[in-house]
């Protein structure tokens, strides 16, 4: 099921950091197989088999784009194999192949966590600015997606983007007057113990978006510095935590808690609001609200090429990513609202999306999202080092002792 898989794929960056610390630098001298240190041709010498690893749930948005490219360009890619893995497994998996001098994976689709962890270890080919001319469609990014590209550096290329959250989701029959400020949310939690919920941030997209979004809502000193700039946020979370019985280890469990009445209000994002209602995990009647002063904390998925991929594989991936960033292909990223809206490039309207996506968004989307996305400030998430520090502090001081055992 889509949402369950996503919970696994949005695994802890803290675990990734542990893997990074445990691994040395890649054995570049033993990569072989066309390490990519030489010139990459504009077209492969012959059609390649491209092995793609997805650690972010991104194929739900982009597999149709990739399959279309293979159909249209059989002289570039003869066939594609797809595999998926939890994000914490990424660094070890790539390093093992590089250490053996046999890199079979030509393309990785990852979030910011896997991108950052691999960059720290020097696992990825640097594609920018050297191949910027082959990726000219990057010039059509929406402004927030372009900022996520800046966060990604020279190794990753943004292929999908969404504004994310933090939003609140609630059942209107249980909460006729939803909280409109952080103070009102705290008051509601105090008056209704156990009825407000967010998942452990290290294991949940909405959980970590709620964590990163609170410094903007509360007017903290430095929203980008969780250790020295979040005094109001940590104090607020500690107080809110007095009225939270347990913290789920993943987002899907919180959605089920909302659906079965265990809780009345939870943290969500645009995609986690729409897609679970499409799937029937959450009743269609659920509503969303925002807190006074909220900023969107954005999110994106990236395409990266492992060092050790052959020159022909790299040539194929560069052509593929350029194709994926066309407006026609980007329209497929609307999917069933999983990463809503989804397109990274500008000017891709829902009317351009496949009918299945149009029907899903027409029924389960929200009219207020257009104005909310247009008018709300958007902030890039914490960098990997700061995010890991925030997760660690939350686990130690806020909710680690209350995380529900699986």
N, C-alpha and C positions, 0 to 999 in steps of 0.2 A: 504494500500500500504506500502511496506516495509520501504522505506525511510522516509515517513511521520511519521510512528510509531517510527522510530529511533530518530527523532528530539525530540519527547516527552520524550523518555526514557533517552536521554542524558541531562536531565534537570539540573538546577542549583545546584551546591554543596552549594552555598550560602543559598539557600532555605533549603537544608538539615541541614545546620549548625543552622539555626533558629529553626528547629524542634528539633534538639539535645538540644539546649539551653533551649527550653520550656519543655523538658521532664526530669523527675528525673531518678534515677537509677531503674532498673527493680526490681519488687517485687519477688525476687527469692524464698521467702518462700511460695509463693502462686502459683508457677508454676504447680505443680501437674503433673498428667498424665505421670509419669516416667520422672522426670526432667532431667535425664541424669547425675545426680551427682554421681550415682553409676557406677558399671562396665558395659561397653557396650559389649555384646556378639559378637562373630565373625559372628554369623548368627542370624537373628530374630527367636524368639520362634515360630512364625508363619508368613506367608507372610503378608506384610503390604500394606495398601493403602498409597501412598506417594503423598502429596500435594506439588507442586512446584510453587514458586512465582518467576517470572522473571521481573527484573526492569532494564535490560540492553539490551534487544533485543537479548539475548544470545540463546534463543531457536531456532532462525533461523539457528544457527550453530550446536546445540547439541541435538535437539529433536529427530533426527534420532538415535543418540547414545543411548539415554535414552529408546526409544521404543524398540531398539534391545535388550537391557539388560532385559527388562521386558519379552520379548518373550523367551529369553534364560534362564531366572532365575525366573520362576513363583513362585518358592518356597521362594523367597526373597521379591519380590514386586508383588502383585497380580494385582494392577492397579495404574495408575498415573492420577492425575488431574493437569491441567496446568492453571495458571492464570498470568496475566500481570498487572503491575501498573507503574505509573511514579515514577522515583527514589525518588522525594521528599516525597512520601507517605510511603516509606518503614519503617522508624523509628517509626512513629505513628502507623502503622498497626501491627508491631511486638510487640510493647509495649502494645497495647491494648489487644492482646491475652495473653501476659505474665501477665499483671495485672489482667486479669480475671481468671488466672490459667488454661487456656485451649489453648495450642499451637497446632494448626492444621497444620501449615506449617512446613514440615520436611526439606525442602531444599530451599534456596534462591540463585538465580543466579544474581550477581550484578557486577557493575564496582567498581573502586577504591573509588568513592564518597560514595556509600551506605555501602561499607565495612568499610571505615574509620568512618563514622558517627555512625554505629552500634557498632563498636569496642570502641569508646569513651564512649558509654553508657553501655558497658558490655552486649550487647544483644546476642552475638554469643558464641557458645560452642568453647572451645579451643581444637582443634583436633591435633595440633602439639606441642611438639614432641611425645606426648603420643601414637598416632596411626600411627606414621611414618612407622612402619613395615607393616601396612595394606595398605599404600599408596606408595608402593615401586616404582611405575611407575613415581613418581615425580623425581626420580633420572635420568630420561631420558629427562628432560627439556632442550630445547635450552638455551644457556647462557642468552640471554635477558629475556626470560620467567622466568628463575631462579631468576633474579634480581627483576622482578615484584613480584615473590613469596616472596622475602625478604621484599619488600615494604608492602606486604599484612600481614606480621606477622604470628601469630600462629592460627588465626581464619579462614582465607580463604585459599582455594586451587585453584591455577590457572588452568582453564580448557581450555581457548583459549587465544591466544596472537596475536598481530600484531604490526609492526613497526610504523604504523600510518603516521606521517608527521613531519613538515609542507611541503606541496607541493603547487605549483601554478598550476591552471588549466586555460586554455585559448582556444579560437577558433582561429585556425591558419589563417583563412581568415581575421580576424580582427587584429590579432597580429602576423605578420610574423616574427618579431624579439623579442621574449619574454625577459623580464628582467632577467639578470643572477646574479644580486647582489641586496642587499637591496637599495643601492643608485640608481640603475637603476629602481627599482620598484617605488621608490619615485618620480623620474624624470618622469616616465610614468604617474603616478597618477596626477602630477602637470600639465602635458601637456594634459591630458585627464580627466578632472574633472568628478567625478561620475562613472568612468568606472572600478575602482578597488573596490573589495568588500570582506569583511569577516563578518561572523555573530557575534552577541554578544557572547563573550567567555563563559559566564555562561550558555548559552543555546545551544551551538554548539561544537561538537567534533573537527571539523576542526578549529573553531574559537579559542578554548582554546589551541589547538596544535600550531597554529600560534603564539599565545601569549607566550606560554612556549618555543617555538623554537627560537624566535627572540634574546633572550640573548646570545645564542650560535652563531648565525649568526653575531651579532653585536660585539661580544667579550666583553660582559658586565662583571663586577667585580665578581658577584656571581650569576650564573643562577638559583640557588636554593633559593635565597632570593629576592623575588619580591619587598620588601619594602626598603631594604638597598643596594641591589646589582644590580638594574636594571636601573640605571640612563640613559644609552644610549637607552634602550628599551622604557621607558616612553617618552623620548624626541622624539624618532622616531615616535611612535604611535600618539603623539600629532600633529606632522607635517603632517603625512600621513592623519590624520583625517580631515585636512583642505580641502582635496580633495575628501572626501567620503560624499555623500549626506545623506545617511541613513544607519543604521546597521540593518539587518534583525534579527528577533528573533530566527531563526532556520536555519539549513543548507539547508533543502529542498528548501526554498525560494531563497537562493543564486544560487542553481543549476538551478532553473527555470529562474532566472534573466540572467544567462549565456546562457541558451538555447534560450531565446527570444530576446537576444541582448541588454538588459538593461545594462549589464556590459560586459567587455571584459576579465577580469582577476579576479579570486577569489582564496581564500585559500581552500585547499582540503587535503585529505589523500589518501592512497592507496585504501582503501575500498570505500571511497566516490567518488573516481575517477571511479573505475570499476563498482560498483553496479548500479549507476544511468544510466550509458550507457547500461548496461544489460536490465534495466527496460524501457529504452527509454525516460527517463526524460531529459537526456543530449544527444546531437548527438554523434554518434560513432566517428566522426572526431575530437572531442576535444583532446587536447594534454596537457601534463604536463611538468613542468620544476622545477628545484630547484634553490635556491639562494646560492651564494658562501659562504662556511663555514657552511652550514647547517648540523645539527645533527638530526637524527630521535628522536622524543619524543615518547616512546613506550606506549602501552595500553594493557590491559588484562581484562578478565572477571573471576570472582571467584565463587566457590561454598562455601556457608557457611551454618551452621546448627544453627538455633535459640536455645537459651537456653529454656528448657521446652519441647523440642522434646523428645519423649520416647526413651528408650534404644534400642528398636527394630527398631525404625525409624533411629536412628543414625547408627546402624549396617548395615541397608540396604543402607544408603547413602554412607557409607565408601566403601562398595562393589561396588556401582554404580560408584563412582568417580574413583576408581581404574580401572574399566572397561573403562570409558570414556578416560582415559589416555593411552590406548593401541594405537599403531600406526594405526591399522585397523580402529578404531573408530575416531581417530583424523583426519584422511584423510577427513572425512565428513565436517570438519570445513572450508574447502575451499569454500563450499556453492556456491553462485553466486558472489564471490568477496567482500561480505559485510564487512568482517574483514580481508582482504587479507594480508598474506596468510591464517592465522587462526590457524593452529596447534601450540600447545604449546610445544610438544615434538620434539626431534631431529629425523631427518631421514625420514620425511613424505613427499614424493614427490607428485606432482600433478597427476602423473600416478597412484597413489593409490586411488585417489578420485573417487567418483561416476561419471559416464559418463556425467551426466548433468553438473556437476561442471567443468569437463575437457573441455566440449564444450564451456561453458561460458567463461572460462579463455582463451581458445585458440582464441576466437573471440574478446574478449574485454580486455584481459590482455595486459600487455606491456612487450616486450622483455627486455627493459632496467631495469625493476624492479629487476631481479635476481642479476645483478651486483650492483645496487644501494643498495639493502638490504644487500648484502654481504660486501660491502666496506665502508659503511657509519657508523660513530659512532652512538651508540644508548644510549639514556639517559632515566632514569625513570622519570615520571612526578613529579610535586610538590606533597608534602604530602597534606592532606586535609586542614590543617590549613593555610598553605601557599597559596594553591589554592584559598581558600575563600578570603584571604586578597588581592590577585591579582585581583580577580573578582570585589571586592568592590572598589578598587582603579580605575580600568578601568571604572566602572559604574560612579563613581564620577568625574573623571578627564579627561576621554578620550571620551567615546561615549554614556553615559547614556541618555543624552538629545536628541540624534539623533536616538535612537532605534525606529524602525518602530512600530507604534501601530497596534495591531491586531483587 
